[in-house]
Amino acid sequence: MGKTNWRVSYRNWNLDKKLILMYTLMILLPMLVVTFLGFQRYNENMKDKVSEFSLELLNQLGKNLDNYLNEVERISLSFSMDAGVQQALLPETNDSPANRFNDKKLIDKALMNIVLVPFKDVIGTYLFKPSGEIFSRYSSNRQADYSQFQQERWYREALTADGKGIYLPTYALQSIDGREELAFTFLRSMINIPKNQSAGVFRIDLNLNSLSSIFSNVLGDTKQELYIVDQQGNIVYDRNRIKITEKFPLPLDKEFDSFIFRADGKETMVNYITTQVSGWKIANVIPVSELTHNIEILRNLLWTLTIVALILSIGLSVFLTRRLLLPLKKMKSLMNKVEDGDYTVQFKVQSSDEIGRLATSFNIMVKRINELVHNVFAIRILKREADFKVLQSKINPHFLYNTLESISMKAELDHNYEVADMISRLGRLFRMTINYNRELIRVSKEVEYIENYIQLQRIRFPEMSFILDIKQEVLSSLMLPWIIQPLVENALIHGLAPLNNEGWIRIEASKLNEDLYIRIIDNGVGIEEGKRRDIQSHLLTDANKEDDEIHIGLKNIYDRIRHYYGEGYGLTVQSEPGQGTTVEIRMKYMTDASTSIAYQDEY
């Protein structure tokens, strides 16, 4: 109901209000769409660029980490391949104190080279032999207690790794003197090359600062986070060292990826890659709010500019609309004067655009209305005079009809019944002719008229036969008057008269679909094909052939039918020389007087 009322109210708005609303919507909607879509596109593009840059940065950090770990593994391989170490790993048949001292000296030297030379963040290096012996070197009293190494899980895993390196996740390393520091460890099984069997486990403990040096100053002073996560999801490195040893909260099950994570109403961008050497994941976690801070400033600026532009556009549209519609309002004022009867007003045309042409047409229209008003007034006077003359003219036909009735009665008194019947039928035809003053009559009345006409023609042409085949269903249909009689007369004069007035005429009337069909058929001399085509062509043109009565009569009937019923209705002529002629009339089948313009039912 409310929606309908709004539509009705809108239709009743002034044109200037409608135009202002239309202009406002035309400006506002594209502006909003462009601003919104542009902002969204910029936002998504910015996220894509950040993700792309972050992955490139992580790949570079991954290469740096791989280089560092490759160096650690190279040192472990160098230690395991050291000739002195391999000599010390050989089982001795003579297990004398001198031999054990010599082995310890060789291994300690190799371990000390690792502690002193390559990395400053090495906490300690160890070699654990299956016999329970421990060889170790460490920096500045940072020795850890591994006396029970044979019961440790890491030791058993390293022994069964077939010489492959193993990384232990970050943990809190406690030295003998009670100090704790964050460290991660690399393990490798020591292989006795001549015997090709495990001869112990090499271990190197590294301070977490070694990783910090790789990732320092990468992110700067931002709210971004950087993590290293091992294959089990444990956090190996956190630049703030808050979540180390915790589980990373999201699955990182691809080689690399970038996605948006939503939790507690906040969005976070996560980018990560997988390192080649250790299989660890390097993940960069960025709060989306950190990315969109500058975008929000841009968004607010865009909305401010949009509102300002909208206000200016509305003001401009109001000004232009009123200026555009001012001539129309002046014209409306003049039209009100015309409604009040002042037909002398004229609009001052000042342009040649649509409004100027409309004003010109308005002036012409008012001028013609003024002329028509005067003409109508004059016509009314002439009509009154014509009506008076028509009234006078009807006196003579009625007088003639009454005279024919008097003659008919005199013939009956003289027992000349044939003459009396002829005069009586002629009088009825005359009366029908006088009273046919409407456009439509019933088919039954037209048939009655034709029957009277035929009876008169039987007296003139006694050898001719007249056949009426009128279907009962069409008697109540409405039709144009004076349609059948001229065609019957044409058939008599032009079809049967050359045959010494012998032959027949058949009149049919039937209904097909929603149309009324009337056919006048004769077996007369027929029409040559060329002349028949000429007649049919003449029906379709506006030309007149006043020297041919057939053309005039058929054209008159055809034009009346087409004028009243429209396209598709009229008459057609079919004929062959010596075979007679058929004229078919097609009119609309109508029985309801309300569907017709006017009809005559009684006279």
C-alpha positions as CSV (number, residue, x, y, z in Angstrom):
1,M,0.0,0.0,0.0
2,G,2.8,2.4,0.9
3,K,4.7,1.6,-2.3
4,T,1.6,2.3,-4.4
5,N,1.1,5.6,-2.6
6,W,4.7,6.6,-3.3
7,R,4.3,5.9,-7.0
8,V,1.1,7.9,-7.1
9,S,2.8,10.7,-5.2
10,Y,5.8,10.6,-7.6
11,R,3.5,10.8,-10.7
12,N,2.0,14.0,-9.2
13,W,5.4,15.7,-8.7
14,N,6.3,18.8,-10.7
15,L,8.6,18.2,-13.6
16,D,11.4,20.2,-11.9
17,K,11.3,17.9,-8.9
18,K,11.5,14.8,-11.0
19,L,14.4,16.2,-13.0
20,I,16.3,17.2,-9.9
21,L,15.8,13.7,-8.4
22,M,16.8,12.1,-11.7
23,Y,20.0,14.2,-12.0
24,T,20.8,13.6,-8.3
25,L,20.5,9.8,-8.8
26,M,22.4,9.9,-12.1
27,I,25.3,11.7,-10.3
28,L,25.1,10.0,-6.9
29,L,24.9,6.3,-8.0
30,P,27.9,6.3,-10.4
31,M,29.9,8.3,-7.9
32,L,29.1,5.9,-5.1
33,V,29.7,2.9,-7.2
34,V,33.0,4.2,-8.6
35,T,34.2,5.3,-5.1
36,F,33.3,2.1,-3.5
37,L,34.6,-0.2,-6.2
38,G,37.8,1.9,-6.6
39,F,38.4,1.7,-2.8
40,Q,37.8,-2.0,-2.8
41,R,40.0,-2.6,-5.8
42,Y,42.8,-0.5,-4.3
43,N,42.4,-2.3,-1.0
44,E,42.6,-5.7,-2.6
45,N,45.5,-4.6,-4.9
46,M,47.4,-3.3,-1.9
47,K,46.9,-6.6,0.0
48,D,48.2,-8.5,-3.1
49,K,51.2,-6.2,-3.4
50,V,52.0,-6.6,0.4
51,S,51.6,-10.4,0.1
52,E,53.8,-10.5,-3.0
53,F,56.5,-8.4,-1.3
54,S,56.2,-10.4,1.9
55,L,56.7,-13.7,0.1
56,E,59.8,-12.3,-1.8
57,L,61.2,-11.1,1.6
58,L,60.5,-14.5,3.2
59,N,62.2,-16.3,0.3
60,Q,65.3,-14.1,0.8
61,L,65.2,-14.8,4.5
62,G,64.8,-18.5,3.8
63,K,67.9,-18.4,1.6
64,N,69.8,-16.7,4.4
65,L,68.7,-19.3,6.9
66,D,69.5,-22.2,4.5
67,N,73.0,-20.7,4.0
68,Y,73.5,-20.6,7.8
69,L,72.2,-24.1,8.3
70,N,74.2,-25.4,5.4
71,E,77.3,-24.0,7.1
72,V,76.3,-25.8,10.3
73,E,75.9,-29.1,8.4
74,R,79.1,-28.5,6.5
75,I,81.0,-28.2,9.8
76,S,79.4,-31.4,11.1
77,L,80.4,-33.2,8.0
78,S,83.9,-31.8,8.2
79,F,84.1,-33.0,11.8
80,S,82.9,-36.5,11.0
81,M,85.3,-36.8,8.0
82,D,88.3,-35.5,10.0
83,A,91.1,-38.1,9.8
84,G,91.9,-37.7,13.5
85,V,88.3,-38.2,14.5
86,Q,87.9,-41.2,12.2
87,Q,91.1,-42.7,13.8
88,A,89.7,-42.1,17.3
89,L,86.4,-43.8,16.3
90,L,88.1,-47.1,15.3
91,P,87.8,-49.9,17.8
92,E,91.2,-50.4,19.4
93,T,92.5,-53.9,20.2
94,N,94.9,-52.4,22.7
95,D,92.6,-50.2,24.9
96,S,95.5,-48.7,26.8
97,P,95.4,-45.4,28.7
98,A,97.8,-44.0,26.2
99,N,95.5,-44.8,23.3
100,R,92.5,-43.4,25.0
101,F,94.4,-40.2,25.8
102,N,95.5,-39.9,22.2
103,D,91.9,-40.4,20.9
104,K,90.6,-37.8,23.4
105,K,93.2,-35.3,22.3
106,L,92.3,-35.7,18.6
107,I,88.6,-35.3,19.2
108,D,89.0,-32.3,21.6
109,K,91.1,-30.6,19.0
110,A,88.4,-31.0,16.3
111,L,85.7,-29.9,18.7
112,M,87.6,-26.8,19.8
113,N,88.2,-25.8,16.2
114,I,84.4,-25.6,15.8
115,V,83.9,-23.6,19.0
116,L,86.6,-21.1,18.3
117,V,86.5,-20.6,14.5
118,P,83.2,-20.5,12.6
119,F,80.4,-19.2,14.8
120,K,80.5,-16.9,17.7
121,D,77.1,-18.2,18.9
122,V,78.2,-21.8,19.4
123,I,77.4,-22.8,23.0
124,G,79.0,-26.1,22.9
125,T,80.0,-29.1,20.7
126,Y,79.8,-32.7,21.8
127,L,80.6,-36.2,20.6
128,F,78.7,-39.0,22.4
129,K,80.0,-42.6,22.0
130,P,77.9,-45.7,22.5
131,S,80.3,-46.7,25.2
132,G,79.1,-43.8,27.3
133,E,82.1,-41.5,26.7
134,I,81.5,-37.8,26.2
135,F,83.8,-35.5,24.4
136,S,82.9,-31.8,24.7
137,R,84.1,-28.3,24.1
138,Y,82.0,-25.2,25.1
139,S,82.5,-21.5,25.5
140,S,82.9,-19.6,28.8
141,N,81.6,-22.1,31.3
142,R,78.4,-22.9,29.4
143,Q,78.7,-26.6,29.6
144,A,75.4,-28.5,29.8
145,D,74.8,-31.7,31.7
146,Y,74.4,-34.6,29.2
147,S,75.6,-37.4,31.5
148,Q,72.5,-39.4,30.9
149,F,72.5,-38.9,27.1
150,Q,72.0,-42.6,26.4
151,Q,68.4,-42.4,27.9
152,E,67.6,-39.3,25.8
153,R,65.2,-39.6,22.9
154,W,67.3,-37.3,20.7
155,Y,70.3,-39.6,21.0
156,R,68.3,-42.6,19.9
157,E,66.8,-40.8,17.0
158,A,70.2,-39.5,15.8
159,L,71.7,-43.0,16.0
160,T,69.0,-44.3,13.7
161,A,69.2,-41.4,11.2
162,D,71.8,-43.1,9.0
163,G,74.1,-40.1,9.0
164,K,71.4,-37.5,8.3
165,G,71.2,-34.3,10.2
166,I,68.4,-33.7,12.7
167,Y,67.3,-30.3,14.1
168,L,65.9,-30.0,17.6
169,P,63.4,-27.1,18.2
170,T,64.3,-24.2,20.4
171,Y,64.5,-25.0,24.1
172,A,65.9,-23.4,27.3
173,L,69.4,-24.7,27.7
174,Q,70.6,-24.8,31.3
175,S,74.3,-24.9,31.9
176,I,76.0,-26.5,34.9
177,D,76.5,-23.1,36.6
178,G,72.7,-22.6,36.5
179,R,72.4,-20.2,33.6
180,E,69.6,-20.5,31.0
181,E,69.6,-19.4,27.5
182,L,67.5,-20.2,24.4
183,A,69.2,-22.5,22.0
184,F,68.6,-24.9,19.2
185,T,70.6,-28.0,18.3
186,F,71.9,-29.9,15.3
187,L,72.6,-33.6,15.6
188,R,74.3,-36.0,13.2
189,S,75.1,-39.7,13.6
190,M,78.9,-40.4,13.4
191,I,79.7,-43.1,10.9
192,N,82.9,-45.2,11.2
193,I,83.7,-45.2,7.5
194,P,85.9,-48.3,7.3
195,K,83.4,-50.3,9.2
196,N,80.3,-48.4,7.8
197,Q,78.6,-48.4,11.2
198,S,77.4,-45.9,13.7
199,A,80.1,-44.9,16.1
200,G,78.4,-42.1,18.1
201,V,76.4,-38.8,17.8
202,F,77.8,-35.4,17.1
203,R,75.9,-32.5,18.7
204,I,76.3,-28.7,18.3
205,D,74.2,-26.3,20.5
206,L,73.7,-22.9,19.0
207,N,72.4,-19.8,20.8
208,L,69.1,-18.4,19.4
209,N,71.0,-15.1,18.7
210,S,72.4,-16.8,15.6
211,L,68.9,-16.7,14.1
212,S,68.1,-13.2,15.4
213,S,71.1,-11.9,13.5
214,I,69.6,-13.2,10.3
215,F,66.2,-11.6,10.9
216,S,67.2,-8.5,12.7
217,N,66.2,-5.1,11.2
218,V,64.0,-6.8,8.6
219,L,60.6,-5.7,9.8
220,G,61.6,-2.5,11.6
221,D,59.4,-0.9,14.2
222,T,56.1,-2.4,13.1
223,K,53.4,-4.6,14.6
224,Q,54.3,-7.4,12.2
225,E,55.5,-10.7,13.6
226,L,58.0,-13.2,12.2
227,Y,58.1,-16.9,13.2
228,I,60.1,-20.0,12.4
229,V,58.0,-23.1,12.7
230,D,59.3,-26.7,12.5
231,Q,57.6,-29.7,10.9
232,Q,55.7,-30.5,14.1
233,G,54.2,-26.9,14.3
234,N,56.5,-25.8,17.1
235,I,57.6,-22.2,17.1
236,V,61.4,-22.3,16.8
237,Y,61.9,-18.5,16.6
238,D,59.8,-15.5,17.5
239,R,61.4,-12.1,17.1
240,N,59.8,-11.0,20.4
241,R,60.8,-14.3,22.1
242,I,57.3,-14.6,23.7
243,K,55.8,-17.6,21.9
244,I,58.9,-19.7,21.5
245,T,58.3,-23.5,22.2
246,E,54.5,-22.9,21.7
247,K,52.4,-24.4,18.9
248,F,51.7,-22.2,15.9
249,P,47.9,-21.6,15.9
250,L,47.4,-22.1,12.2
251,P,48.1,-25.1,9.9
252,L,51.0,-24.4,7.5
253,D,50.6,-27.4,5.2
254,K,51.7,-26.0,1.9
255,E,55.1,-25.2,0.4
256,F,54.1,-21.5,0.5
257,D,50.9,-19.6,0.8
258,S,49.3,-16.2,1.7
259,F,45.8,-15.9,3.3
260,I,43.7,-13.8,5.5
261,F,42.8,-15.2,8.9
262,R,39.8,-13.8,10.9
263,A,39.5,-14.2,14.7
264,D,37.8,-12.2,17.4
265,G,36.6,-9.7,14.8
266,K,40.1,-8.9,13.6
267,E,41.8,-9.8,10.3
268,T,45.4,-11.0,10.0
269,M,47.4,-11.6,6.9
270,V,49.6,-14.7,7.1
271,N,52.4,-15.3,4.5
272,Y,54.8,-18.2,4.8
273,I,57.4,-20.2,2.8
274,T,59.2,-23.5,3.4
275,T,63.0,-23.6,3.7
276,Q,64.9,-26.2,1.7
277,V,67.6,-27.4,4.2
278,S,65.6,-27.8,7.4
279,G,62.0,-28.0,6.2
280,W,61.2,-25.2,8.7
281,K,58.5,-22.6,7.8
282,I,59.2,-18.9,7.9
283,A,55.9,-17.1,8.6
284,N,55.1,-13.4,8.5
285,V,52.0,-12.3,10.4
286,I,50.6,-8.8,9.6
287,P,47.5,-7.2,11.2
288,V,45.3,-6.0,8.3
289,S,44.6,-2.8,10.3
290,E,48.3,-2.0,10.0
291,L,47.9,-2.2,6.2
292,T,44.6,-0.3,6.0
293,H,45.5,2.6,8.2
294,N,46.6,4.8,5.3
295,I,43.7,3.4,3.2
296,E,41.2,4.6,5.8
297,I,42.7,8.1,5.6
298,L,42.3,7.9,1.8
299,R,38.8,6.5,2.1
300,N,37.7,9.3,4.4
301,L,39.2,11.8,2.0
302,L,37.3,10.2,-1.0
303,W,34.0,10.3,0.9
304,T,34.5,13.9,1.8
305,L,35.2,14.8,-1.8
306,T,32.2,12.7,-2.9
307,I,29.9,14.6,-0.5
308,V,31.2,18.0,-1.6
309,A,30.9,17.0,-5.3
310,L,27.4,15.8,-4.7
311,I,26.3,19.0,-3.0
312,L,27.8,21.1,-5.8
313,S,26.1,18.8,-8.4
314,I,22.7,19.0,-6.8
315,G,23.0,22.8,-6.6
316,L,24.0,22.9,-10.3
317,S,21.2,20.5,-11.3
318,V,18.6,22.7,-9.5
319,F,19.9,25.8,-11.3
320,L,19.9,24.2,-14.7
321,T,16.6,22.5,-14.2
322,R,14.8,25.7,-13.3
323,R,16.4,27.5,-16.2
324,L,15.5,24.7,-18.6
325,L,11.9,24.5,-17.4
326,L,11.2,28.3,-17.3
327,P,9.9,28.4,-20.9
328,L,7.6,25.4,-20.2
329,K,6.2,27.1,-17.1
330,K,5.5,30.3,-19.2
331,M,3.8,28.1,-21.8
332,K,1.7,26.4,-19.1
333,S,0.6,29.8,-18.0
334,L,-0.5,30.6,-21.5
335,M,-2.3,27.3,-21.8
336,N,-4.3,28.2,-18.7
337,K,-5.5,31.3,-20.5
338,V,-6.5,29.2,-23.5
339,E,-8.5,26.9,-21.2
340,D,-10.3,30.1,-20.0
341,G,-11.2,30.9,-23.6
342,D,-8.5,33.3,-24.6
343,Y,-7.4,32.1,-28.0
344,T,-5.4,35.1,-28.9
345,V,-2.3,34.4,-26.8
346,Q,1.1,33.7,-28.4
347,F,4.3,32.4,-27.0
348,K,7.5,34.4,-27.7
349,V,9.9,32.0,-29.4
350,Q,13.5,32.7,-28.5
351,S,15.3,29.5,-29.6
352,S,15.2,26.7,-32.2
353,D,15.7,23.8,-29.9
354,E,12.9,21.3,-28.9
355,I,11.3,23.8,-26.6
356,G,11.4,26.5,-29.3
357,R,9.8,24.1,-31.8
358,L,7.2,23.2,-29.2
359,A,6.5,26.8,-28.7
360,T,6.1,27.3,-32.5
361,S,3.7,24.3,-32.6
362,F,1.8,25.8,-29.6
363,N,1.3,29.1,-31.4
364,I,0.1,27.3,-34.6
365,M,-2.2,25.1,-32.5
366,V,-3.8,28.1,-30.7
367,K,-4.2,29.9,-34.0
368,R,-5.9,26.9,-35.5
369,I,-8.1,26.5,-32.5
370,N,-9.1,30.1,-32.8
371,E,-9.9,29.5,-36.5
372,L,-11.8,26.3,-35.7
373,V,-13.9,28.0,-33.0
374,H,-15.0,30.6,-35.6
375,N,-15.5,27.9,-38.2
376,V,-17.6,25.7,-35.8
377,F,-19.7,28.7,-35.0
378,A,-20.3,29.3,-38.7
379,I,-21.0,25.6,-39.3
380,R,-23.6,25.6,-36.6
381,I,-25.4,28.3,-38.3
382,L,-25.1,26.5,-41.7
383,K,-26.3,23.2,-40.0
384,R,-29.4,24.8,-38.8
385,E,-30.1,26.0,-42.3
386,A,-29.3,22.6,-43.7
387,D,-31.5,20.8,-41.2
388,F,-34.4,23.0,-42.2
389,K,-33.8,22.3,-45.8
390,V,-33.6,18.5,-45.2
391,L,-36.9,18.7,-43.3
392,Q,-38.4,20.3,-46.3
393,S,-36.9,17.8,-48.7
394,K,-38.4,14.8,-46.8
395,I,-41.9,16.1,-47.5
396,N,-41.6,15.3,-51.3
397,P,-40.4,11.6,-50.8
398,H,-43.1,10.9,-48.3
399,F,-45.6,12.5,-50.5
400,L,-44.4,10.2,-53.4
401,Y,-44.6,7.1,-51.1
402,N,-48.2,8.0,-50.1
403,T,-49.1,8.5,-53.7
404,L,-47.7,5.0,-54.6
405,E,-49.8,3.5,-51.8
406,S,-52.9,5.3,-53.2
407,I,-52.2,3.9,-56.7
408,S,-51.7,0.4,-55.2
409,M,-55.1,0.6,-53.4
410,K,-56.8,1.8,-56.6
411,A,-55.3,-1.2,-58.6
412,E,-56.6,-3.6,-56.0
413,L,-60.1,-2.0,-56.2
414,D,-59.9,-2.6,-60.0
415,H,-58.9,-6.2,-59.3
416,N,-55.5,-5.6,-61.0
417,Y,-53.6,-7.5,-58.3
418,E,-50.3,-7.9,-60.2
419,V,-50.0,-4.2,-60.7
420,A,-51.0,-3.6,-57.1
421,D,-48.3,-6.0,-55.8
422,M,-45.6,-4.3,-58.0
423,I,-46.6,-0.9,-56.7
424,S,-46.8,-2.1,-53.1
425,R,-43.3,-3.7,-53.3
426,L,-41.9,-0.6,-55.0
427,G,-43.4,1.5,-52.1
428,R,-41.7,-0.7,-49.5
429,L,-38.4,-0.4,-51.3
430,F,-38.8,3.3,-51.4
431,R,-39.7,3.4,-47.7
432,M,-36.7,1.3,-46.8
433,T,-34.5,3.7,-48.8
434,I,-35.8,6.7,-47.0
435,N,-35.4,5.2,-43.6
436,Y,-31.8,3.8,-44.1
437,N,-30.2,6.5,-42.0
438,R,-27.7,4.5,-39.9
439,E,-24.5,2.6,-40.6
440,L,-25.6,-0.9,-39.7
441,I,-28.7,-3.1,-40.1
442,R,-29.5,-6.7,-39.4
443,V,-28.8,-9.3,-42.1
444,S,-32.5,-10.2,-41.9
445,K,-33.5,-6.7,-42.9
446,E,-31.1,-6.6,-45.8
447,V,-32.5,-10.0,-47.0
448,E,-36.0,-8.6,-46.8
449,Y,-35.0,-5.7,-48.9
450,I,-33.3,-8.1,-51.5
451,E,-36.4,-10.3,-51.6
452,N,-38.6,-7.3,-52.5
453,Y,-36.1,-6.3,-55.1
454,I,-36.0,-9.8,-56.6
455,Q,-39.8,-10.0,-56.8
456,L,-39.8,-6.8,-58.8
457,Q,-37.0,-8.2,-61.1
458,R,-39.0,-11.5,-61.6
459,I,-41.7,-9.5,-63.3
460,R,-39.1,-8.0,-65.6
461,F,-37.1,-11.2,-66.1
462,P,-39.5,-14.1,-65.7
463,E,-37.0,-16.6,-67.2
464,M,-34.4,-16.0,-64.5
465,S,-34.0,-18.0,-61.3
466,F,-33.1,-16.4,-58.0
467,I,-31.8,-18.6,-55.2
468,L,-31.3,-17.4,-51.6
469,D,-29.2,-19.6,-49.3
470,I,-29.0,-17.6,-46.0
471,K,-27.9,-19.6,-43.0
472,Q,-30.1,-19.1,-39.9
473,E,-27.2,-18.2,-37.7
474,V,-26.3,-15.1,-39.7
475,L,-29.8,-13.5,-39.8
476,S,-29.2,-11.7,-36.5
477,S,-25.8,-10.4,-37.5
478,L,-25.2,-6.8,-38.2
479,M,-23.9,-5.6,-41.6
480,L,-23.6,-2.5,-43.8
481,P,-26.8,-1.7,-45.8
482,W,-27.0,-1.4,-49.5
483,I,-24.3,-4.0,-50.1
484,I,-26.1,-6.9,-51.8
485,Q,-28.5,-5.1,-54.1
486,P,-25.9,-3.3,-56.3
487,L,-24.0,-6.6,-56.8
488,V,-27.3,-8.4,-57.8
489,E,-28.0,-5.6,-60.2
490,N,-24.5,-5.9,-61.7
491,A,-25.1,-9.6,-62.2
492,L,-28.4,-9.0,-63.9
493,I,-27.2,-6.3,-66.3
494,H,-23.7,-7.4,-67.1
495,G,-23.8,-11.1,-66.5
496,L,-27.2,-12.4,-67.5
497,A,-28.7,-9.8,-69.9
498,P,-26.3,-10.8,-72.8
499,L,-27.8,-14.4,-72.4
500,N,-31.3,-13.1,-73.3
501,N,-32.1,-12.8,-69.6
502,E,-31.8,-16.6,-69.0
503,G,-29.8,-18.0,-66.2
504,W,-29.7,-17.9,-62.4
505,I,-28.3,-15.8,-59.5
506,R,-27.5,-17.4,-56.2
507,I,-27.1,-15.4,-53.0
508,E,-25.3,-17.1,-50.1
509,A,-24.6,-15.9,-46.5
510,S,-22.7,-17.9,-43.9
511,K,-20.4,-17.5,-40.9
512,L,-16.8,-18.7,-40.9
513,N,-14.7,-18.3,-37.7
514,E,-15.6,-14.8,-36.6
515,D,-16.4,-13.4,-40.0
516,L,-19.6,-13.0,-42.1
517,Y,-19.3,-14.1,-45.8
518,I,-21.8,-13.1,-48.5
519,R,-21.5,-14.5,-52.0
520,I,-23.4,-13.4,-55.2
521,I,-22.9,-16.1,-57.8
522,D,-24.2,-16.1,-61.4
523,N,-23.8,-18.4,-64.5
524,G,-23.6,-15.5,-66.9
525,V,-21.1,-14.6,-69.6
526,G,-18.3,-14.0,-67.0
527,I,-15.4,-11.6,-67.2
528,E,-12.2,-11.8,-69.2
529,E,-9.1,-12.3,-67.0
530,G,-7.5,-9.1,-68.0
531,K,-10.5,-7.1,-67.1
532,R,-11.0,-9.0,-63.9
533,R,-7.5,-8.2,-62.8
534,D,-8.1,-4.6,-63.7
535,I,-11.2,-4.5,-61.5
536,Q,-9.5,-6.2,-58.6
537,S,-6.5,-3.8,-58.9
538,H,-8.8,-0.8,-59.1
539,L,-10.4,-1.8,-55.7
540,L,-6.9,-1.5,-54.1
541,T,-6.2,2.0,-55.4
542,D,-7.7,5.5,-54.9
543,A,-8.2,6.0,-58.6
544,N,-11.7,6.7,-60.0
545,K,-13.0,5.4,-63.3
546,E,-16.2,7.4,-63.8
547,D,-16.8,5.9,-67.2
548,D,-17.3,2.4,-65.9
549,E,-20.3,1.8,-63.6
550,I,-19.0,-1.6,-62.6
551,H,-15.8,0.0,-61.2
552,I,-17.8,2.7,-59.4
553,G,-20.2,0.4,-57.7
554,L,-17.7,-2.2,-56.7
555,K,-15.2,0.5,-55.5
556,N,-17.9,2.1,-53.4
557,I,-18.8,-1.1,-51.7
558,Y,-15.2,-2.1,-51.2
559,D,-14.3,1.3,-49.7
560,R,-17.3,1.3,-47.3
561,I,-16.3,-2.2,-46.0
562,R,-12.6,-1.4,-45.6
563,H,-13.4,2.0,-44.0
564,Y,-15.7,0.4,-41.4
565,Y,-14.1,-2.9,-40.7
566,G,-10.4,-2.2,-41.5
567,E,-7.6,-4.2,-43.1
568,G,-8.5,-7.8,-44.2
569,Y,-12.1,-7.0,-45.1
570,G,-13.6,-6.1,-48.4
571,L,-14.6,-8.0,-51.6
572,T,-13.0,-10.2,-54.2
573,V,-14.1,-11.0,-57.8
574,Q,-13.6,-14.5,-59.3
575,S,-14.7,-15.1,-62.9
576,E,-13.9,-17.0,-66.1
577,P,-15.4,-16.2,-69.6
578,G,-18.5,-18.3,-70.2
579,Q,-18.3,-19.7,-66.6
580,G,-20.1,-17.0,-64.7
581,T,-18.9,-14.7,-61.9
582,T,-18.6,-15.0,-58.1
583,V,-18.3,-11.9,-55.9
584,E,-17.4,-12.6,-52.3
585,I,-17.9,-10.1,-49.5
586,R,-16.1,-10.5,-46.1
587,M,-17.3,-8.5,-43.1
588,K,-16.9,-8.9,-39.4
589,Y,-19.5,-11.1,-37.7
590,M,-21.3,-8.9,-35.0
591,T,-24.6,-9.5,-33.2
592,D,-24.1,-7.1,-30.3
593,A,-25.3,-3.6,-31.1
594,S,-22.9,-2.2,-28.5
595,T,-19.9,-3.3,-30.5
596,S,-20.9,-1.3,-33.5
597,I,-21.0,2.3,-34.2
598,A,-24.6,2.5,-35.1
599,Y,-27.2,0.2,-36.5
600,Q,-30.8,0.2,-37.8
601,D,-33.1,-2.4,-36.5
602,E,-36.5,-0.9,-37.2
603,Y,-37.9,1.4,-39.8
